Amino acid sequence: MYTLPSKLKITAIILMVVGLIGLVIGFLDAPDNVEEVKEMMAAQSHHGEEAEHDEATANMNEEGYIETAGRGIKGSDATQEVDHPVAGEGAHEADSEAHYEHLLHQLQTKPWSALFVSAFFFFMIALGALVFYAIQYAAQAGWSPVLFRVIEGITAYLLPGSIIVFLIVIFAGTHFFPWQNEELVAEDKILQLKSGYLNFPFFLIRAIIYVLGWNLYRFFARKYSDRQEEVAANDYRPYRKLFKASVGFLVFFIITESLMSWDWFMSMTPHWYSTLFAWYIFASLFVSAITVIAMVTVYLKKGGYIPFVNDSHLHDLAKFMFAFSIFWTYLWFGQFMLIWYANIPEEVTYFTMRIENYNLLFFGMLILNFVFPILLLMNSDYKRVPLFVLIAGTIILIGHYIDIFLLVMPSTVGPNWYFGLPEFGGLLFFLGLFIIVVGSGLGKLKLLPKNNPFLKESEHYHY
């Protein structure tokens, strides 16, 4: 039996407290009105740049941004515009006021976005682990049963994680989803055409179905898994029920994951669409989950809690990490290449925004999620070395956090982004919560799933 060490538990609590403070400060620091935005921009313009103030506030750089306090503010959100048509002082002031209103909305959205990025990142790890678990049962895999308790421990985070994400997407409102703005919809024919699907009551119903269905499968999976240990050694009725439940869940997941990716991410920019998007989200979700399964396995193996897990099991987990990193890259390139080559305005804007305003993160993510996994995990021997798996896993997780960051931030805050207290606070808070929930979940389990029909095969698995 595993017990969460007191030092690790205290560390997790400290992370949560520090993270919560960062999140609270991030929300309180957001401007309340346009006047605060103007004061903020004026203070930024003067800070360290007094000698160049007039030039910095009157001229855009070659990329269309005014540089203030180390980050670009979009020309349309700036104090003055060089190419503004001469249409009377009143019209100019009204236009500037609209720019400030837009900037205010983005700055108020930033802490919400930071909260959602971190919340979804840790939630998708638990959901991906549950999907991996269901696949192993549906495929009747013989190599993986010794890992089932590890996976069940990770999926313990699914319930609190899904509830938190659900509450964020429901209460974020127009911070995330412009189609919830009735005035905007009234002026937008495309949003009117999509209103049969993109409306709040239906959006809420779908979200409830997602969260309820995923957690119900997890509940019954744990129930049948425990029952299998209680029955006679040759009684496999609980296993058969779990097999059927897993098959049904995978069908349910394929549908709900697609809808979820459209609802919670694609509808942030409701004019944009991609037929590969649901697969792209799944690839990020799945490889992150398998990575955490491998890292937790290494941690428990080092502590002597799972001596029945051998190098071949770690090798197979690392193979999945490698394979789905390649799969993610294939989808990333396929989506990017097809949209960029077609150059259809309503589609290519998604990438234009990210390349112009998030250039380093956008292409750096590709290096983290593709190049490093190849270098570290292509060699078969390296897949058996815990240190290489941990290094590769850390890089993969950082890369896919950035991936989620790039799914959300460009759509919600535009060019007005930076890593600040809300981002770091969200990461620390949910990391601490994840450690406590998963550690406690593992502590409630016997780490060897007795009476599983493939257990002997799994214990003697060698590759």
N, C-alpha and C positions, 0 to 999 in steps of 0.2 A: 504493500500500500504506500502511495506517495502522500507526503505531507508538505504543504507549502512552507518553506523555511521562513522563520520569523523575520530575518533580515531582508529577504526578498519581499515579504509582505509589507514591511515598514517602508522599504524603498518605493514600492508601488503606491502606497498611500501618500507618500511625499510627492511623487510625480503627479498624482491626482490633485492634490492641494495646490501645488505650484501651477499646474495647468489650468485649474479652475480660476485662479487669480488672474492669470494671463487672459483668459477668455472674458472675464468680467471687465477687466480694464479695457480690453479691445472693444467691447460693446459700449462702455461708458465714454470712450475716447472718440467714438464716431460723432460727427457734427450733427446738431439738431435742426439747423436751419441754414438758409443760403448765406446769411451774414457770417456765420461761423466758417463757412467754406471760403468766403472772400478773405476773411482774416487769416485763415490757414495758408491760403495761397500767397498772400502778401508777406506773411512771416517767412515762408519758405523762400520767396524770391529775394528777400533781404539777407537771409542767413548765409553768410560767407560769400555773397555775390553783390555787395552794395555797389561796387564800382561798375558792374555790368548790368545793373537792374533794368535800365531803360531798354537796352538792347535785348535782354532776355525775355522781357514781357511784350516786346513789339515784333519780334522776328522768330519765325519757326526755323528749326534746323532742317536739314535736308530730308529727314524722315517724317516731317510733319508734326514734331513734338516740341514743346517748350520744356527745357530741362530745369526742374526745380527740385532742390533737395535730393538730388541723386536719382530721381525717377521721372519718367516722361509723363506729362499730362497732355492728352490729346488736344490738337489744335482747336477742335470744336468746343473743348471745355475750357479753353484758356481765356485770359482777360481780354486780349485783343486779337484780331485776325487781320493779317496783312492784306489779304485779297477780299475783304468784306466789301460788297458793293455799296456805293454811296446811295442810300435810300432814306436819308433823313435821320436825325439824331434819335428820334423816338423809336424808329424801327430797329436801329442798332442796339439801343438799350434793351428792347424787348427780346431781341435775339440773344443778347448776352445773358439776360436773366434766364432764358430757357436753357442755355448751356450750363449755368450754375445749378439749376434745378436737376439737370441730368447728372452732373458731377456729384451733387448731394446724394442722389439716389444710389450711385455706385459706391460712394464711401460708406453709406449706411449699410449697404449690402455686404461689404467686405467681411465683417466679423461673422455674419451668417454663413457666407461661403466657406470661410476657414473652418467653422464648426462642422459644416456638412462634409467637407473633404475628409477630415480626420475620422468623423463618425462613420462614414460609408467605407473608408479604407479598412478599418478593423472589422466592421460588420461583414464585408465581402469575404474576408478571410474565413470567418465562421461558416458563411453560406457555401463558399467553395469547398471547404472541408466536408460539409454535409453531402454535397454533390459527389465528391470523390468517394465517400463512404457508400453512397447508394450505388455508384457504378461498380464498386468491388462486390457488393452483394448481388446485383443484377447479373454481373458477368460470372458469378461464382468463382472468383479468383482464388487460387490456392496459395499465392505467395504472401498475401496481405493480412490475414486474420490476426496475427500477432500485433498489428498496428491499430486494430479497431478501437481499443480503449484509449489510445492516444488521440485518435480522431474524435471520439465521443467527448473527450475532455475539452478539445478545442471548440467543438460545436456547442458547448455549454454557453458560450458567449452569444449565440444566435438570438436568444430571447431578449436580453437587455439591449443588445446591439440593434436588433430590428425595431424595437419599440422607440429607441432614441432617433433612429433615422426616419421612422414613420412620422414622429412628432415634428421633426425639422421640416420635412417636405410639406407637411400639412400647414404648419404655421408660418412658413417663410413667405407664402403668398407671392405678391408681385416682386419681391426681392429676387426670386428665382424665375418665376414663370410669368412673362409678360401677357400671356393669353388670359390671365386672371384679371387683367385691367379692362373693365368694361368700356371705358372711353376709347382705349386703343383698339379694341375689337370692333367697335362701332365704325372706325375709320379704316379698317383693314379688311379687304375682301377675302384675302387668303385665310386669315384667322376666322372669319365668319364661316367659310367653307369647312373648316376643321372643328368648328364649335360642337358638332355632334359627338366628337370624341374628346376634345379638349374643353371640358367644362368641369367645374369643381365637384359637383355631386358624383359624377361618374369617375373622376380622378380619385376621390376619396374611397369609393367602393372598390375600385381596382387595388388600391394600396392595402386596404384591409384584407382582401382576398390573398394577395401576395404573402403578407406577413403571417396571416393565419395558416395558410397552407404549408408554408415552409416549417413553421414551428410545430404544426400537428404531426408532420412526418417525423420530425426530430423526437417528439414525445413518444410516438409509437415505436420508433426504432430503438430507443432506449428501453422501452417496456419489453419488447420481444427479445432484445439482447439479454436483459437480466433474466427473463423467464427461461431462456435456453440453458442457463446455468443451473436452474432449479429442477429441471425435469431429468428423467433418466438419461443415461449416456446415449442410448440409441433412439431417443424420441426427438425427432427433428421438426415437429410441428411449429414451434416458434420460429425456427429458421425459415421454414417455407412461407410463413406469414410475412416475415421481414423481407424475404425475396420478392413476394408479390407487391408489398408496399413500396419497395425500392423501385421496381419497374414502373408502377403508377406514378411515383413521385418524379421520376426522371421525365416522363411525358408532361406532367404538370409544370415542372421547372423549365423545360424548353419554351413553353408558351409564356409563363409568367416572367421569366428573365428577359425575354424579348420585349414584352410590354413594359416591364419596369425600366429598361434602358431607354425606351422611347419616352416614357412618362417623366422620369426623374432627371434625365440628362438631355436628350435630344430636344424636348419641348422647352428647354431654356432658350433656345434659338428656334422658334417654331416655324420659321420659313425654310430652315435647312433640313436636309434629310440624307440618309445614307442607308443603302440596303445591307451593308456589312456591319452596321453599328452594333447590333445586338451580339453578334459573334465577337466583335472587338472587345466589348465589355466583358463577355464571358471569358475570353482568353486571359485578360488581366486578372479577373476574379480567381480563375482556376489555378494559374501559375503561382499567384501569391499564396493561396491556400496550401498547395503542395509544398511550397517553400517553407512555410511555417510548420507544417507537419514534420518535415525533415529536420528542421532546427530543434523542435521540441523533442523529437526522437533522439537526437544527438545529446541534448541536455539530460534526458532521463537515462539514456544508456551510460553516460559518464557518471551519473549518480548511483549506478548499480540497480536501478529500479526495473529495468527490462533486459535482463541477461539473455533472454530467449530471442532477442532481436540481434541479427548478425550483420556483417558487412554487405551481404547480398541484398538485404532489405534496404539499407541505406543507398546502395548502388542503384536500385530500381527507383527509389524516390528521386535521386539525383538525375536519373534518365528522364523522368517526367518533368523535372525542372528545366532541363536542357531542351527537351522536345517542345514544351509549350512556350518556352521563350522564343524558339524558332517560329512556332505557330502564331504567336502574338505579332512577331515582326512581319510575317507573311500578310497578316490581316492589315497591319499598319500600312505597309507599302501598297497593298492592293487598294485600300481605300484612298490613300493619298494619290497614287499614280493615276487611277481612273478619274478621280474628281479633278485633279490638277490638269490632266491632259485634255479632258472635255471642256474645261474652262467655262462652265455654265455659271453665270453670276450668282444665282441663289445657292449654289453648292460650294463654289470655290471660296466664298467669303469666310467659311469656317477655318480654312487653312491660312488664308491671307491674314486674318486677325492674329493667329497664333505665330506665324512666321515673323510678322512685323513687330509684334509687341512682346513675344515670349521666345525669341529666337534661340537663345542659349539653352533654355529649358527644353524647348521643343526638339532640338537635335541632340542635346545632351542626354535626354531620356532614351533615345535610340541607342546610344552607346552603352548606357547602363543596362538596358533590357535585352540587348542583342550581342554586342561585342564582348562584354565581360563574361556572360554565361558561356559563350563559345570558348574563350580563352581558358576559363577555369574548369569547365566541365566536359569538354570534348574528349579528353583523354579518359579512357575507361578506368584506369587505376585511380585517378583523382576523385572519381565519384565515390570511392570507398574511404576516402580520407576525410574525417569529420571536419578538420580545419578548412579544407577547401570548400566543403559544403556550406559551412557557416559563413565564410567570406563571400562566396557566390550568392548565398541566400540574403545576406545583408544588402548587397548591391542590388539584387533583384527587387527587394522590398522598397528600397529607396527609389528605384526607378519607377515602380508602379504607384507609389505615393505621388510622385510627380505626374504620372499619367492621369490619375484622378484629379489632381490639381489643375491640369491643363484641360480636362473635360469641363470643369466648373468655372474657374476664374475668368477666362476670356469671355464667357457668355454672360457673366454676372457683373463683373467689375471692369471689364474692358482693359485699357492700358494702365489703369490706376491700381496696380498691384505691387506688392513687395512682401517679403517675409517679415512679419512683425509679431507682436505679442499674441494676437488671435491664432496665427498659424502654429507657432511653437506651443502655445497653451493648449490648443486642441490636440496636438500630437502627444504631449505629455499626459494630459488627462486621460485620453482613451488608451494609451499604452498602459498606464497604471491600472485602469479598469480591466483591461484585457488580461493582464497578468493575474490579478486577483480572481477574476471569474474563472479563467481557465485553470489556474492552480487549484482553486477550490473544487472545480469540477473533476479534475484528475484525482483529488483526494477522496472523492466519494466512490471511486471505482477500483475494482480488482483489475490490475493491469494485464492479466492474462485471461482472455475470454474462453472459459472452459466450455466443453461440450460442442464447440463449433465443429462441424463435420470436416472442415479443412484444416483444423488446428495442427495436427501432426505434420501434414504436408508443409505448412507454413513454418513450423519450428525447425524442420530439417531442410528448409529451402536454401539452395546454394546455386549460384550462377557464376 
